[in-house]
Amino acid sequence: MTVSDTQVTWLTQEAYNRLKHELDELIENRPVIAQKINTSREEGDLKENGGYHAAREEQGQQEARIRHLQELLRGAKVGEAPANDGIAEPGMVLTVRYDGDDEEEQFLLATREEGGGEGALEVYSPESPLGRALLGAKEGETREYELPNGKTQKVTLHKAVPYSG
């Protein structure tokens, strides 16, 4: 697997539809924000005009989200679950055990958008230290990664199955 392969965002059809709907709503809302800016601008002195600055700030955040969603959806693979081959990759639910811990932990290896925010499953990015360490690992394999405090943590992949949204 090359580095560019991990940049592909795998999305369930449901996650893609949800993000596309959000993008469409944001684009439809552009004239509303522009109108707010124009109305505020007509109120006079822009230095003293909190409404104008708030509307401009809102517009900036909205445009940034639009660009982010467009980029994400342009590069997304939809509905193609990763192979059920027991290898850790984006779109897989991983069950791991940390060295020195008796409990197993389960999480989705994916971007935040894929997780959708609902459900009890934590989402770890493939770009995170844990995600990078586990990418390509086979069931039963132990990997190491660096913790924020500089120490190393060993983690064993017990199970990797495709996420079923």
Secondary structure, DSSP 8 states (H G I E B T S, - for coil): --GGGGGSEEE-HHHHHHHHHHHHHHHHHHHHHHHHHHHHHTTS-STT-HHHHHHHHHHHHHHHHHHHHHHHHHTEEES----SSSB--TTEEEEEEETT-SSEEEEEES-HHHH-S-SS-EEE-TTSHHHHHHTT-BTT-EEEEE-TTS-EEEEEEEEEEE---
